[in-house]
């Protein structure tokens, strides 16, 4: 009988050193992670990234206990599918002690399952698809009717289109988190329609960025959603980057004025994400996509621009076309990015070393901000006002978040884990306060230097 190889945490962590991309991982050497005290190697020669539908997000868990991230993103049989990558176990002395908070989260998941909370209402999502499409159709009809004659109508149509793209983003988010269908292919198909064709954001790019955010929320240097330098700094850790940024003076200018520039910066977010979607599908990362997926990505992104640009430039005067694009693109940037920052920004930011103190699920709670539910906030945020519940159970359909929230609050109270909930206005105030504090801290650094 062959004995099972055992590993120390030092060996697991060392294997992740300087492995930040798929190319880094494939360059050589083992790349280890731990799932339920079993050690898996996804490094060079294993073919893991051709096997893994989530792509590069697994890199965020290298050198770590990936159990929590694995649980929230995968079905029950997924662990058995990892058998080809199993290389041993944690040494008995290295096995983490039982975590009471994690045990209660597991019990809560079972309770929510028994309550039927993970079952989606297909009629609800059918309504959301058609009601969201109607917003875009209304904007397009307004442009067709008044694009050459009414400046006010063009501005109105642009703002309506902004809301269409925002709501498309929330809808694609639901499907791509597999909240709707048990069959992941069905979810992905609707995601390509709503995300790529309607909204213009690449599914592959979004999964790469967003799933990494879920895995390492508000961890400095790892969460892409807080990697906003040189334009915005969200923690004292980010201010240290002044020494590493090529155009440090530009960064200092933006950070010094970030409370004032915050909303204008949000206005360019959609254009930046559209550009990132295109770069993702024609750059280095595209070579790691399945060929069929790569073709679907390119075709569906092209379809977005094939309906948007003719709509704009055929039915509008040149000036009205530019005005429509400005209102829709920048308006959507503010509408989307504002919800994103209310979800997490202004909450604690941890270094990778600091984050080790917390269980995966506790980290989700500590870094998230819930917004009090009402008809408007539920619609405007696409259910992401229940951010903490979503991060703990990302496959939970948005129309059932209300079932989980009081149970999660009780669990956090039991274990003395801070659970933060406020209004949209209150969350905005917290964000601006954090930005102002860091702006002043940046000014002090400049004075001392």
N, C-alpha and C positions, 0 to 999 in steps of 0.2 A: 504493500500500500504506500503510495507516494505521499509524503508529508506536505502540508500546505505551507507555502512561504509566508512569512509574516513581515510586516513593515512597521517602522516607526513614523511618527508624524514628521520628524526631521527629513526622512527620506522622501515622503510624499511632497512636502513643501519644496524641497530642493529640486524635485523634478519639474516644477513649474517655473523655475527661474528664467526670466527673460522670454517666456513664451506668451506673446501677446496676440499673435495672429495664427491662422491656419498654416501659413508658410513656415512660421517659427516652429510650430509643433511638428510639422512634417520634415523639418530640417535634420532631425536626429535625436536619439535618446528617448527614454520613457517619458510619458506625461501622465501623471497619476492623479486620481481623485478617489474619494471614499464615499460609498453609498451603503448605508446600514452596516458599517464596520467592515465591508468588503472593499478591496482595493482593485481599481480598474485602470488599465493602461490604454490611453487613446492616442498614443504617440506615433512616431514614424513607423510605417510599414503595417499598421493595423487596419487602414482603410476606413477609419471611424467616420470621417466627415462625408464620405460617400454614402454611408449607412444612415447617418443621423439626419432626420428631416429638419431639426432645429438649427443646423449649421453651426456657426462659430460661437453660439451662446455658451456651449459647453466649456469654452476656454475660460470663462469667468469663474468656473468652479475648480480649475486645476489647483492642486495643492491644498484643497479644502475638503471639509465634510459637505458633500453635495446632496445629502439625503433630503433636506427640505426642498431645495430647488427641483430635485428629481420628482418628488411626490406631487408638487403642484402642477407640473407640466406634462406628466405622463400617466398612462393608463396602468391598471394593476399588473398586466402581463409584460410591461416594458422591462422590468428588472430581469426577467428570464431571457429576454432578447439581448441583454448585455453580456451573456455568458461567454461569448467569444473574446471579450476584452478583460475578463476576470484574471487576475494574476496572483491573488493571495488575500490575506486578511490583515487587519490591524493586529499588532501584537497585543496580547491580553492586557498588558500594563498600560497600553495606549488607548484602550477603549474608553470613550467619554462616559462620565457618570450619568445615570438616568436624569432626565430633565422633566420636572413636574409640569412646567408650562407646555412643553412639547407633547407630553402624554395627554394633557387635557385638550389640546388642539386636535389630536388624533380622535379622541372621544367625541369632540364637537363635530368633526367631519362625518363620523358615523351617524350622529344624531341628525344632522342636516340631510344626510342621504335618506334616512328613515322618514323624515318629514316631507320628502319629495322636492327639496329645495334645488337639487341639481337637474331636475327635469324642466326643460324649456317649454314655453307655451308657443307653439308654432304659429298660431293665429296672431299673437302679439308681434312676432318678428315679421310676419307677412304684412301686417299693418305698418310696421316701421319701415320696411323696404319701400312700400308704395307711397307712404306719406313723405318720406325723405326724397324720393324721386320727384314727387309733385312740387317740392320747393324749387328744385333745379329747373323743372319744366316751366314753372311760373316765371322764373327769371329769364329763361330763354324766350318765352312768348312775349315778354315785355320788350326785350331787345329787338325781336323781329318786328314788332308793331311800332316802336317809338325810337329805335336806335339812331335814326337819321334826323329826328325832329325835336326831341325833348331831352335837354341836359338833365333835368330833374329825374326823368324816367330812367335814364342811363345810370345815374347815381343809385337810384332805388334798386334797379336790377342788379347792379354790382354788389350791393349789400345783401340782397336776397341770395345771390350766388355764393357769397361768403358763408352764409348760414347753411346752404346746401352742402358745401364742402366740409364744414365743421361737423354737421350731423352725419355725413357719409363717413367721416373719420371714426365717430363713435360706433356706427353700425359695423364697419369693417373690423374694428377692434373686437366687437362681440363675436363675430364669426371666426376670426383668426385665433381667438382664445378658445375656440371649440365649445362655446357656450350653447350653441343652437342644436347641432346634429351630433349624434354619436359617431357617424362616419366623417372622419376628418377631411376626406376628399370633397364632400359636399360643402363643408365650411370654407375650405380653401377656394372652391369655385366661386362662391358668392363673394368671398374676400377679393378675388381678382376683379370681379365686376364692379363692386362698390369702391374698393380701394384704388385699384389701378385705373380703371376706365372712367369712373365718375370723379374720383378725387385727384388722381394723378400721382399718388404715392405708391412706390413699389412695395409689394408684399414681402419680397425677400429682404429688401433694405429695412423695412419696418420690423420684421421678425428679428433680424440681426441686432437692431438697436434696442427695441422695446423689451425683448425677452432678456437681454443682458441687464437692462434697467431693473426688471423684476428680480433678477438673481442677486444683484448687488446694489440695492437702493441706497442712494446718498452715501456711498462709499467713495471717498476722494480718490481720483485717479482710475476708478473702475466703472462708475456709473456714467454712461454717456450723456444722460439728461442734465447733469450738473457740470459737464465739461463745456462751459460756455465762455471761457476766457478766449480772447482778450476783451470781450464785450461786457460780461457780467461776472462778478465774483460772488459765490454763495457761501464761502467759509474762509476762515483765516488761512486754511491750508492753501487755498487758491491764490492768496496774495504772495505766497512763496514763489509762485511761477513767474513773478516779475523778473527774476534773475535768469529765467530760461527762455523767455519769449523774445524773439528777434526784434520786434517793434515794441519794446517795453514802454516807450513814451506814449504810443497809441493806446496800449492797455491801461496805463495810468490815467490817461484822459477819460476813457470810457468809464473806468471804475470810479474815478473821482466824481463823475456826474451821473452815475448809474440810477439814482432815484428819479432823476428827471428824464433820462433817456430810456427808462425801462419799457414804457409802452411803445415808443417809436421803434425800439429794437424788436419787440414782438411783431411789429408790422411786417418785417422782412422774413419772418420765420417760415411762412409757407413757401416762398420762393426758394429759400435755402434748402428746404426739405425736398422740393421738386428737383432741384439741381442735384442733391445728394442721391435721389432715387435713380436719376439718369446715370450719374457717375458709378453707382453701385453696379449697374447692369452693363456697363461698357468698360469698367476698370478691372483691376486685379482680382477683386472678390468674385467677379462674374465667372471666372474659370473654375470656381469650386461649386457652382450650381449644377444640378442635373441638367443635361442638354434640353430635355423637354420643358423643364421649368424656366430655363434661360430664354427659350423661344417664346413661351407664354408671357413672361415678364416684358420682353421687348415689344411684342405685338399689342398687349393691353395698355402699356404706357403710351405707345404711339397712337392708339385709338383715343386716348384722352385728349391729346393735342389736336387730333384730326376732327374732333367735334367742337372744341373750344375756340381754336383760332379762326375757322370759317365763320362760326357764329358771331365772333367779335368783329372781324374785318369785312365781312360781306354785308352785314346788316347795320353797321355803324359808319359814321363819318370817321376819318382818321383820328380826329381829336376825341370824339366820343368813344372810339375803340380803346384808346389809351386811358381815358377816364374810367371806363368799365373795368379794364384790367387792374388799374390802380385800386379801385374800390373793392373789387372782389378778392384780389390776391392779398393785399395788405389787410383788408378787413378780416379775411379768414385767418391770416397769421395771428392777429390779435385774439380772435375768438378761440382758436385752438390752443395757442401757447399760454393764454391766460389760465385756462383750466389746468394745463399741465403744471404750471408753476404753483397754483393753489394746492395741487395734490401733494407736493413734497417740498418745494422750495421754501426756505425760511424755517424748516424743521432741522433737527440735528444732523450734522454731517460728520462722519467718522472716517478715520484712517482704517486701512485694512487690519492693522494690529488692534485698534480699538474695537472694531466690529467683531473680533473673535470672542469677546466677552458675552455676546448675545447668541441665543439660538436663532436659526433662520427666521422663524415666525415672529419672535420678539423683535427682531430687526425690522420686519415689515411694519409692525405697529408703531415703533418708536420713530420711524422716518416718515410715516404717512399722516395726512390731515383729512379728516372727514368734514364735509360741509353739511349743515343741517338740511334735512330733506323737506322740500315742498314741490309743488307742481312745476314751478319755473326751474329750480336748481336741478331737479331730476332730469328735465328735458335738456336744459342748456348744457349740462355736463355729461349727458349720455349715461347717467348712472355712476359716473366716476366721483360723484360727491360721497359715495361709499368707498373711498379709496382704500381704507384699511382692510375692509372685508374683501374687496377685490384682490388685493395683494395676497391675502391669506388663502383665498379660494378662487383663483382666476378663471376656473371653468364654471363658476356659479353664474347662471343667467342674471342679467341686470335687474329683471323684474322681481327677483327673489332676494335681492340684497337686504331688504327690510327684515326678512326673516332671520338673517344672520347677525345683524348689528347688535341687538340687545344681548344676545348670547355671547358675542365677542366682548362686549363691554363688561359683562359679568365676569368672564374669564380673566380679563385684564385686571379688574378690581381685586379678584381673588389672589392674584399673583403680584399685585402692586406694580404692574406694568403701565406706564402712562399712556392713556388713550385720549387723543386730542380731537375735539370737534368744535367747529365754530361756524359762523355765517360766511357767505361769499365776501361781504364787506370786511368782516373781521379778518379773514384770511388774507385779503389784499393789504390790510393795514400791517399785518405781521410781516408780509413779504417786503413792503416798502421800508419798514423799520429795520429789518435785517440788511437790506441793501444800503440804507443810510449809515448804519453802524459800520459796515465794512468799508464804505466809502471814506468815512472819517479815519478808520484804522489804516487804510492805504495812504492817506495824506500824512499820517503820523510817521509811517515807515519812510516816506520820502523826506520828511523833515530830519529824521534821525540819520538818514544816509547823507 
